[in-house]
Amino acid sequence: MAIGVLSLLGFQLVDSAFIARLGTTPLAAQSFTFPLSFLIIGVQVGMGIAIAALISRTLGANDLARARRLGGLVLSAGAITIGVLALILWVAHRPLFLRLGADDATLVLIRNYWAPQLLAAWLGANLYFGYSLFRAHGDTRLPGKLMVMTSLVNLLLDPLLIFGIGPWPGLGLAGAAWATVLAFFTGLTILGSRLKATDWLARHGLVEEAKRSALPFAGIAGPAMIGQLMPPLAAMLAISIVATLGETTVAAWGLASRLETVSLMVVLALTMSLPPWLGRCYGARDWAQVERLMHLAFRVVLVWQLAIGVALAAAAPWVALALSGHPEVRNELAILMRFMLPSYALLGICMLVVSAGNALGWPLGAMLMSGVRLFVCYLPCLWLGAQLAGVTGLAAGAAIGNALAGTLAWQLYRRGICSARLKVVE
């Protein structure tokens, strides 16, 4: 999963690097779309968490017939839900982007990019739901391979569609979105053919299963989805804060956001692969094994994130030079990298605790932790830093917010484990 996540997030960074060659305005236009893209991702990840949890628990109970019904139900319901959300975001895109701070010139670029990007988001969501189904059945290899394959397809198509080749002109910013559409469509085609070869989906009894599973699904997906929707909401507020510092800072922030997701690849892989394992331990009330797994994950995250964070921070000028051709964007990106990347070690601890909470029967606690991280720790520090010291204060505020969130999440986890052990003893 780490290899797959690296390749998937890597192609998003490659998108931004190619777009940066078009100029600061196209890069800023793409950056304005990130919060709404994260909104779609938040919904799909929340649903994916519920998919993996319900199906893995059902398989653990050896109820294969119900697992097949759940598989068919969640794939169809997920496609409809994301499709409706994408339509809403297209219809309301102008007032939304104006609210985020885009001007009329940037809005023209956004409009040409946003339609194919929404199509790509819908295809990507369906692909993700398929990944969740495979992970629930214990197969992480196919999702990882498909992530790598779609990333390579996108990498090959990006320069052709953005810049053109020979007599065929490029599509500019929109070309990046169309490359993603074709990459995800290719992956979805392969995933569909593999699903047909399995016995994981049922076509009958879905209505009755929907009635039976609606409340359990909502009990997991509801808090998880709200928790996943908080980051895009916070990202909207963050980009509004960043926009007050100018278009150059918005462009640098967009590149820093891409670097953030790439540097967090191990954390993201753990948040996808660890919950099904924790869920089975939860079903067996094996809290000692839960602690062993979580402590191992904490150590991996701390060592990895500190190592990669410090290394990238030291190489910030050269990384910024590779990602952007604009001197001011490069300088501001280097400042953001030096402060923010090392702080992702404690951010990773927070992400692990939130992910584990959804698997261990603490969905409300996980949701509240997400809210505290973003709206109590992160955004206030971000705003205060921007007000006091511009770009440098912005970067320092983000780092301080991440550190506070990781510390609070660790305390929440320890209390949850102690409470669970007491219940077992009683």
Secondary structure, 3 states (H helix, E strand, C coil): CHHHHHHHHHHHHHHHHHHHCCCHHHHHHHHHHHHHHHHHHHHHHHHHHHHHHHHHHHHHCCCHHHHHHHHHHHHHHHHHHHHHHHHHHHHCHHHHHHHHCCCHHHHHHHHHHHHHHHHHHHHHHHHHHHHHHHHHCCCCHHHHHHHHHHHHHHHHHHHHHHHEECCEECCCHHHHHHHHHHHHHHHHHHHHHHHHCCCCCCCCCHHHHHHHHHHHHHHHHHHHHHHHHHHHHHHHHHHHHHHCCCHHHHHHHHHHHHHHHHHCHHHHHHHHHHHHHHHHHHHHCCHHHHHHHHHHHHHHHHHHHHHHHHHHHHCHHHHHHHHCCCHHHHHHHHHHHHHHHHHHHHHHHHHHHHHHHHHCCCHHHHHHHHHHHHHHHHHHHHHHHHHHHHHHHHHHHHHHHHHHHHHHHHHHHHHHHHHHHHHHHC
